[in-house]
C-alpha cells in the first residue's frame, strides 16, 4: 500500500473514530506517524479528532505521538485551537489535563488558547481552568504585543478581564509579584496599557466595576502611549474621568518621560548603586553551604556581643538608695570606650552578614529586617544605658552607629 492510500486510511480511521483501524494502518507502515510529524505544518489525525470532539481517539493519538498536540496545521492552528473553535470544551480540558503547557501553544497571530478564551464571552470557566493549570500563561503575548487582558477589554469581555486581574493578584508562584507588575503594565503595539483601552470604553454597567478593580493593581496611572496620551487623556466618559481623578491622577500633568535603557546604563553610579552592585555580586558568588555557615557564625557573634551589653566585664553597679550609678558598668570610662567601640563594630558587621545571607524583598526581607532592626536598636540603647559616664563622645558614637545600621537595614529591603 502506497503512502497516499495509507494516509487516506488513517484519516478514515480518524473520521470513524476507529482505534482498531488506526492500528491496522500502523501495522501497514509503522513509521506513518513519524512521517506526518516530520512535516512542519500539517493536519494530523489529532487535528481531525480535536475538531470533532472525539476524546477517546484523540487520547490514543496523544499517547502514541504527544508532539502532535503542539503541531500547527497549514491554517496556523493546533488541535487545541480547533477544539476551542468548535466549542468542544471537554476535548480542550482533556488536552490540558494531559499537558498543561498546551495552554501556551501559539497559533496564527501568536494567539494561545488563553487568548482565545479571553476573547469569547462564554469561555470564562474554560479561562479559569487554563489559569489554574498554567498561571504563568498570562504573560504570553500575541504578535501585536497584546496580553490576554488587552484581548479581553478590546472584546468587551469584562468578566474575563476581572478574572485575569484577580488571578494576577492571587498568584503565589515564584516571582509572582514581578509577574503581576510586568503583565499589568505591558503595552500593545500602540503602547497602550489595559488602562488606556478601558478608559475608551462606553459606560457599561461592568466598566466602572472593572476599572475600580484595575486601579487596585500596580497599574501605572501615568503611562503614555505612542501619541503621548495617558489613560485620563483618552477617557471618553465623565464618570470614568472622575474615577481616574479620584485615585490621584492630575489633569494636564506632564509626565516626565522615563529614561531609556541606554540612559540608565550611562548614568553616573551613585554610592547606593555601588553598595547594591556589591551586595548582588556577593550573593551571587557564594554557595548555599557557605551561606548557611556564615549565617550561623554571624548569628552567634551578634548574640554573644549582645550579651556583653547585658553583662559587661566586671558587672554593673547595684541599685541602692545612696547611689545614682545603678545599672552602670563598673569599668572606668577609659576602658569602656574602646570596649564599646570594638563590640559595636563586631555587632554591626555580624548584622550586615545576617542581612546579606537572608532573602531580600519587601515581604521576605521585611520579615527579617524588622526584628533585626529592633534587636539592633535595643543593643544600642543597652550600651548607652550601661555607659559609666554620659559623655558627648559616646552619644555621638551611638548616633553614628545608629545611622549606619539604618542604612544597612534599608538598602537590602528596597534596592537589592
C-alpha positions, 0 to 999 in steps of 0.5 A: 500500500502506497503512502497516499492510500495509507494516509487516506486510511488513517484519516478514515480511521480518524473520521470513524473514530476507529482505534482498531483501524488506526492500528491496522494502518500502523501495522501497514507502515509503522513509521506513518506517524513519524512521517506526518510529524516530520512535516512542519505544518500539517493536519494530523489525525489529532487535528481531525479528532480535536475538531470533532470532539472525539476524546477517546481517539484523540487520547490514543493519538496523544499517547502514541505521538504527544508532539502532535498536540503542539503541531500547527496545521497549514491554517496556523492552528493546533488541535487545541485551537480547533477544539476551542473553535468548535466549542468542544470544551471537554476535548480542550480540558482533556488536552490540558489535563494531559499537558498543561503547557498546551495552554501556551501553544501559539497559533496564527497571530501568536494567539494561545488558547488563553487568548482565545478564551479571553476573547469569547464571552462564554469561555470564562470557566474554560479561562479559569481552568487554563489559569489554574493549570498554567498561571504563568500563561498570562504573560504570553503575548500575541504578535501585536504585543497584546496580553490576554487582558488587552484581548479581553477589554478590546472584546468587551469581555469584562468578566474575563478581564476581572478574572485575569486581574484577580488571578494576577493578584492571587498568584503565589508562584515564584516571582509572582509579584514581578509577574503581576507588575510586568503583565499589568503594565505591558503595552500593545503595539500602540503602547497602550496599557489595559488602562488606556483601552478601558478608559475608551470604553462606553459606560457599561454597567461592568466598566466602572466595576472593572476599572475600580478593580484595575486601579487596585493593581500596580497599574501605572496611572501615568503611562503614555502611549505612542501619541503621548496620551495617558489613560485620563487623556483618552477617557471618553466618559465623565464618570470614568474621568472622575474615577481616574481623578479620584485615585490621584491622577492630575489633569494636564500633568506632564509626565516626565518621560522615563529614561531609556535603557541606554540612559540608565546604563550611562548614568553616573553610579551613585554610592547606593548603586555601588553598595547594591552592585556589591551586595548582588555580586556577593550573593551571587558568588557564594554557595548555599553551604557557605551561606548557611555557615556564615549565617550561623557564625554571624548569628552567634557573634551578634548574640554573644556581643549582645550579651556583653551589653547585658553583662559587661566585664566586671558587672554593673553597679547595684541599685541602692538608695545612696547611689545614682550609678545603678545599672552602670558598668563598673569599668572606668570610662577609659576602658569602656570606650574602646570596649564599646567601640570594638563590640559595636563594630563586631555587632554591626558587621555580624548584622550586615552578614545576617542581612546579606545571607537572608532573602531580600524583598519587601515581604521576605526581607521585611520579615527579617529586617524588622526584628533585626532592626529592633534587636539592633536598636535595643543593643544600642540603647543597652550600651548607652544605658550601661555607659559609666559616664554620659559623655558627648563622645559616646552619644555621638558614637551611638548616633553614628552607629545608629545611622549606619545600621539604618542604612544597612537595614534599608538598602537590602529591603528596597534596592537589592 
